[in-house]
Amino acid sequence: MSRGGHDAMQVAGRAPDNRWAVVAAYCAVSSANQMLWLTFAPITTVAAHHYGVAVSSMGWMANVFPLIYVILALPAGVLLDRWFRAWLAVGALLTAGGALLRIGGGYERVLAGQLVIAVAQPFVLTALAKLTSKYLAPAKRATGIAVGSASIFGGMLLALVIGSILSRPSQVGLLVLIGAAYASAAALMLLVTLRHRGRRPGDVRHAAGRDRLRMIWSDPVIRALTGLVLAGFGVFVAMSTWLQALLKPAGVSASNAGGLLAEMVLAGVAGSALIPPLVARRHAEARLLRAVVLVTAAGCVALAARPGLIEGAFVMFFVGALLLTALPVVLEIAERRAGDAGATATALLWLAGNAGGLVVALIVQVLIKQPAAAFAVMAAAIMLALPLTRQGRLGQVAPAPVPAPDGQQRAGSAASADPGLGGSRT
């Protein structure tokens, strides 16, 4: 932390502490939520046989999540900005409650549990940027967001790995029980650590939800980030949903396709944890996001021209390492821009991502028997975001200046011309 930030905190009467225990507990809850979302993804046909329903019916176990997220994203962001600890606790409890509801039940009860977990998801995922602003010093927030994003992808990876191991019909009950135990332990951990109140929020929390959203949307950088997430997350959802079907004509088996998806997520976990802090220190956000767009588009074009297992392994590694790494970078920029309205800004980005995922996945579904055309559509979708990666569009994303004890901004700050919505940090 800079000397100015240290002085400002001392004036405010607070020590410049970092509560990593709260971040760790949040990571456990967010990974549990994502693991529960994709519990049945690796064993869809096996689970359908176990519960005595059609395979298409099992698809709703995962499909309800983006649908509910689109509906609840903005309300969840507003509620988190006003009563952060209370609504994050609600998200943790709903995650654990939905997981417990699934134990020993038939299809209807398991689907009800998935609906409860889906309602929890906006309150959990939307909280990430706000959590780091409340419990970490400014110099550590990029690292906190990177670790939190890695935990989200880590939950997806857990679901793929555990589901692949417990893949027999007789093991479905054990799979559900493991998810409930993990979610319950994570929720308890978060409730205990949330006793810490965190840093004092600013005046933005008192603004009405509609005014807060209007204020956030007035920032051109936030609008650019929204477009980037719309395209990037749309391609990620479409690719993760239809990769196996698109590569099947090239002789790639379902198990190999599952391995490619696991590789993509694993590369994303590593990239999300390691790359964003380095990018933040060098103020290289625009360059990274431009590379994300170009590499992802090139990977889609490569699979359109030459689909196959070896080609898929090469593409999935680089796409996962960059495309998934873009999430914490975008969230960290939004947190700096929005300040105490960070949860609402994050909600807007997640809303755009889920909406983009639905749109691109539906378009790809129509082209499912034409893999080259489907990959070309994904390449075109991500390339639409390329103009948004220009430095001029992303503005000055360096940290805003910390106010001096007399309330005036310190001269010579690189960010003084563009402090973002949140104003100065304290």
Backbone hydrogen bonds, N-H to C=O, Kabsch-Sander energy under -0.5 kcal/mol:
donor,donor_aa,acceptor,acceptor_aa,energy
6,H,2,S,-2.2
7,D,3,R,-2.5
8,A,4,G,-2.4
9,M,5,G,-2.1
10,Q,6,H,-2.1
11,V,7,D,-2.4
12,A,8,A,-2.0
13,G,9,M,-0.5
13,G,10,Q,-0.9
14,R,9,M,-2.4
17,D,15,A,-2.4
19,R,135,Y,-2.7
20,W,18,N,-1.2
22,V,19,R,-0.6
23,V,19,R,-1.1
24,A,20,W,-2.8
25,A,21,A,-2.3
26,Y,22,V,-2.4
27,C,23,V,-2.4
28,A,24,A,-1.8
29,V,25,A,-2.0
30,S,26,Y,-3.0
31,S,27,C,-2.4
32,A,28,A,-2.0
33,N,29,V,-2.6
34,Q,30,S,-2.0
35,M,31,S,-2.3
36,L,32,A,-2.5
37,W,33,N,-1.8
38,L,34,Q,-1.7
39,T,36,L,-1.1
41,A,38,L,-1.0
43,I,40,F,-0.6
44,T,41,A,-0.8
47,A,43,I,-3.3
48,A,44,T,-2.2
49,H,45,T,-1.9
50,H,46,V,-2.2
51,Y,47,A,-2.5
52,G,48,A,-0.9
53,V,48,A,-2.2
58,M,54,A,-1.3
59,G,55,V,-1.1
60,W,56,S,-0.5
60,W,57,S,-1.1
61,M,58,M,-1.6
62,A,59,G,-1.3
63,N,59,G,-2.3
64,V,60,W,-1.5
65,F,62,A,-1.3
67,L,63,N,-1.2
68,I,64,V,-2.4
69,Y,65,F,-2.3
70,V,66,P,-2.1
71,I,67,L,-1.1
72,L,68,I,-2.6
73,A,69,Y,-2.2
76,A,72,L,-2.6
77,G,73,A,-2.1
78,V,74,L,-2.3
79,L,75,P,-2.3
80,L,76,A,-2.4
81,D,77,G,-2.0
82,R,78,V,-1.4
83,W,79,L,-3.1
87,W,83,W,-2.1
88,L,84,F,-2.3
89,A,85,R,-2.1
90,V,86,A,-1.8
91,G,87,W,-2.0
92,A,88,L,-2.1
93,L,89,A,-2.6
94,L,90,V,-2.7
95,T,91,G,-1.9
96,A,92,A,-2.2
97,G,93,L,-3.0
98,G,94,L,-2.7
99,A,95,T,-1.7
100,L,96,A,-2.4
101,L,97,G,-2.0
102,R,98,G,-1.0
103,I,100,L,-1.1
105,G,102,R,-1.5
110,V,106,G,-2.4
111,L,107,Y,-2.7
112,A,108,E,-2.1
113,G,109,R,-2.3
114,Q,110,V,-2.2
115,L,111,L,-2.1
116,V,112,A,-2.0
117,I,113,G,-2.3
118,A,114,Q,-2.5
119,V,115,L,-2.0
120,A,116,V,-1.6
121,Q,117,I,-1.5
123,F,119,V,-0.5
123,F,120,A,-0.7
124,V,120,A,-1.5
125,L,121,Q,-2.8
126,T,122,P,-1.5
127,A,124,V,-0.7
128,L,125,L,-1.4
131,L,127,A,-2.7
132,T,128,L,-1.8
133,S,129,A,-1.6
134,K,130,K,-1.5
135,Y,131,L,-2.0
136,L,132,T,-1.7
140,K,137,A,-2.1
141,R,137,A,-0.6
141,R,138,P,-1.0
144,G,140,K,-2.2
145,I,141,R,-2.7
146,A,142,A,-2.1
147,V,143,T,-2.5
148,G,144,G,-2.5
149,S,145,I,-2.6
150,A,146,A,-2.2
151,S,147,V,-1.8
152,I,148,G,-1.4
153,F,149,S,-2.0
154,G,150,A,-2.4
155,G,151,S,-1.9
156,M,152,I,-1.3
157,L,153,F,-2.3
158,L,154,G,-2.4
159,A,155,G,-2.0
160,L,156,M,-1.9
161,V,157,L,-2.6
162,I,158,L,-2.9
163,G,159,A,-2.0
164,S,160,L,-1.4
165,I,161,V,-1.7
166,L,162,I,-2.9
167,S,165,I,-1.2
171,Q,168,R,-2.1
172,V,169,P,-1.2
175,L,171,Q,-2.2
176,V,172,V,-2.2
177,L,173,G,-2.1
178,I,174,L,-2.4
179,G,175,L,-1.8
180,A,176,V,-2.0
181,A,177,L,-2.4
182,Y,178,I,-2.4
183,A,179,G,-2.4
184,S,180,A,-2.3
185,A,181,A,-2.2
186,A,182,Y,-2.3
187,A,183,A,-2.4
188,L,184,S,-2.2
189,M,185,A,-2.1
190,L,186,A,-2.3
191,L,187,A,-2.5
192,V,188,L,-1.9
193,T,189,M,-2.1
194,L,190,L,-2.1
195,R,192,V,-1.1
196,H,193,T,-1.6
199,R,134,K,-2.2
205,R,202,G,-1.0
206,H,203,D,-1.7
207,A,204,V,-1.9
212,R,208,A,-2.7
213,L,209,G,-2.3
214,R,210,R,-2.3
215,M,211,D,-2.3
216,I,212,R,-2.2
217,W,213,L,-2.7
218,S,214,R,-1.2
219,D,216,I,-1.6
223,R,219,D,-1.8
224,A,220,P,-2.1
225,L,221,V,-2.5
226,T,222,I,-2.3
227,G,223,R,-1.9
228,L,224,A,-2.1
229,V,225,L,-2.5
230,L,226,T,-2.3
231,A,227,G,-2.0
232,G,228,L,-3.0
233,F,229,V,-2.3
234,G,229,V,-0.6
234,G,230,L,-0.9
235,V,231,A,-2.0
236,F,232,G,-2.0
237,V,233,F,-2.7
238,A,234,G,-2.2
239,M,235,V,-2.6
240,S,236,F,-2.6
241,T,237,V,-1.9
242,W,238,A,-2.3
243,L,239,M,-1.5
246,L,242,W,-2.4
247,L,243,L,-2.0
248,K,244,Q,-1.1
250,A,247,L,-1.0
251,G,248,K,-2.3
252,V,247,L,-1.7
253,S,251,G,-0.6
257,A,253,S,-2.4
258,G,254,A,-2.3
259,G,255,S,-1.8
260,L,256,N,-2.0
261,L,257,A,-2.1
262,A,258,G,-2.3
263,E,259,G,-2.3
264,M,260,L,-2.3
265,V,261,L,-2.4
266,L,262,A,-2.7
267,A,263,E,-2.5
268,G,264,M,-1.9
269,V,265,V,-2.6
270,A,266,L,-2.2
271,G,267,A,-2.7
272,S,268,G,-2.9
273,A,269,V,-1.6
274,L,270,A,-1.8
275,I,271,G,-2.4
278,L,274,L,-0.7
278,L,275,I,-0.6
279,V,275,I,-2.2
280,A,276,P,-2.7
281,R,277,P,-1.9
282,R,278,L,-1.4
283,H,279,V,-0.6
283,H,280,A,-0.7
284,A,279,V,-2.2
288,L,284,A,-2.3
289,L,285,E,-2.6
290,R,286,A,-2.1
291,A,287,R,-2.0
292,V,288,L,-2.4
293,V,289,L,-2.0
294,L,290,R,-2.3
295,V,291,A,-2.8
296,T,292,V,-2.2
297,A,293,V,-2.3
298,A,294,L,-2.4
299,G,295,V,-2.4
300,C,296,T,-2.1
301,V,297,A,-2.3
302,A,298,A,-2.3
303,L,299,G,-2.0
304,A,300,C,-1.9
305,A,301,V,-2.1
306,R,302,A,-2.7
312,G,308,G,-2.4
313,A,309,L,-2.4
314,F,310,I,-2.0
315,V,311,E,-2.5
316,M,312,G,-3.0
317,F,313,A,-1.5
318,F,314,F,-1.5
319,V,315,V,-2.9
320,G,316,M,-2.3
321,A,317,F,-2.4
322,L,318,F,-1.6
323,L,319,V,-2.7
324,L,319,V,-0.6
324,L,320,G,-1.0
326,A,322,L,-1.3
327,L,324,L,-1.0
329,V,325,T,-1.2
330,V,326,A,-2.7
331,L,327,L,-2.6
332,E,328,P,-2.2
333,I,329,V,-1.9
334,A,330,V,-2.4
335,E,331,L,-2.3
336,R,332,E,-1.8
337,R,333,I,-2.2
338,A,334,A,-3.0
339,G,335,E,-1.8
341,A,338,A,-1.9
342,G,339,G,-1.3
345,A,341,A,-2.0
346,T,342,G,-2.6
347,A,343,A,-2.5
348,L,344,T,-2.0
349,L,345,A,-1.8
350,W,346,T,-2.6
351,L,347,A,-2.6
352,A,348,L,-2.2
353,G,349,L,-2.5
354,N,350,W,-2.6
355,A,351,L,-2.4
356,G,352,A,-2.8
357,G,353,G,-2.2
358,L,354,N,-2.1
359,V,355,A,-2.3
360,V,356,G,-2.7
361,A,357,G,-2.1
362,L,358,L,-1.9
363,I,359,V,-2.1
364,V,360,V,-2.6
365,Q,361,A,-2.1
366,V,362,L,-1.6
367,L,363,I,-1.1
368,I,365,Q,-1.4
370,Q,367,L,-2.3
374,A,370,Q,-2.2
375,F,371,P,-2.7
376,A,372,A,-2.0
377,V,373,A,-2.1
378,M,374,A,-1.8
379,A,375,F,-2.2
380,A,376,A,-2.5
381,A,377,V,-2.5
382,I,378,M,-2.0
383,M,379,A,-1.9
384,L,380,A,-1.2
385,A,382,I,-1.3
386,L,383,M,-1.6
388,L,385,A,-1.1
389,T,386,L,-2.0
390,R,387,P,-1.1
393,R,390,R,-0.8
394,L,390,R,-1.9
395,G,391,Q,-1.1
397,V,395,G,-0.9
404,A,408,Q,-2.5
407,G,404,A,-2.7
410,R,402,V,-0.7
413,S,410,R,-0.8
416,S,413,S,-1.0
418,D,415,A,-1.9
421,L,337,R,-1.3
422,G,337,R,-2.5
423,G,420,G,-1.0
425,R,401,P,-0.7
